[in-house]
Amino acid sequence: MAQPAQVIPFPEVRVPQLEHGYTRVANELLEAITMAPFGRNEYKVLMVLIRKTYGFNKTSDQLALSQIQLRAGISKTQTSVAVAELVKMNVLLVGAGRYAREFSINKAYSKWDASLRVDLSVLSSENRNDEVPESGTHGSENRNSDVPESGTTKDNSKRQDQKTTPKETLSRSLRERFEIFWAGYPKRKSKKTAEKAFAKLNPDEQLFADLMAGLGRAKTSGQWANPQFIPHAASWLNAGGWMDEIQSAYTDAELAVIRGFNEVLGEHVGKVDETVFVEERAGAIRALITLGAEKRQNPEMWRDYFPWVKANVEFPPKASFDWLISPKGFSNVIGGQHNKADKR
């Protein structure tokens, strides 16, 4: 007697379905993105921003770098660099949000940096559909209703201003804001270039307040203590410098150097209070670590340096932690200028 056929169940393979959500992007914008020579990380970040805006029926969204990093699958540094480049190239528009920076895609791809501009006329029009698919469920993630053509109210007013005001010309109210910014900026060079960058940014009252607050933070940071490290105003504006995160605590690597010094030389020169953050000091510590890594292939060179100083150096009156790790102090000490008499 023949055995009945055995039915072997195969697990159902789940594949993405439109009813579970989709992202509506204009074909023309998508073609401009795919043809532009973005770097790998820039492209990944751009896709994340499209997903987090158009994928939620929004034209902009407030996002922390950590959120972008998680979805892009790249490091925090790579994310930060990619975002900065996209902003610089005018692909991403950035404003100050309530909780984080607010990002939107600049759909005017003809205004992107010249290195990214593409000629879409070489493509056929077969994918530029006359009909738009029915939208999904209203209010759910990716179950889109019509995506508004205009951005937020703030974006809308900004675009209207740009239609009536040449992008590189300052209106009266904008000029007043620029002059306040220019008077407060510590490196007042290339004013015309700075004016163009300011006009391009076209800050409203809220953004201008955020910009000036960011400038205030930058001016009091150790990063700008040395004038040579202060960027030109146009560069700072184009890079969104007012949104830079200002370090407010020592990193583990910086703390290790401070603690190593306190243990070996603290009783002789004076201990450093590790609870009081000094950005200029943090920068000098990073420079010392970098020096060890580049010149001696040992980023923890300080572990040998401090004991050597204790054994060989006659401390001058100006000796301190900051002096010992400064380029001048380090050079003098290593060069033997302060060696003990019996060590010369």
Buried (B, 14 or more C-beta within 10 A) or exposed (E): EEEEEEEEEEEEEEEEEEEEBBBBBBBBBEBBBEBBEBEEBBBBBBBBBBBBBBBBBBBBBBBEBEBBBEBBEBEEEBBBBBBBBBBBBBBBBBBBBEEBBBBBBBBEBEEBEEEBEBEBEEBEEEEEEEEEEEBBEEEEEBBBEEBEEEBBEBBBEBEEBBEEBEEEEBBEEBBEBBEEBBEEBEBEEBBEBBBBBBBBBBBBEEBBEBBBEBBEBBBEBBBBEEEEEBBBBBBBBBBBBBBBEEBEEBEEEBBBBBBBBBEBBBEEBEBBEBEEBBBBBBBBBBBBBEBBEEEEEBBBBBBEBBBEBBEBBEBEEEBBBBBBBBEEBBEBBBEEEBEEEEEE
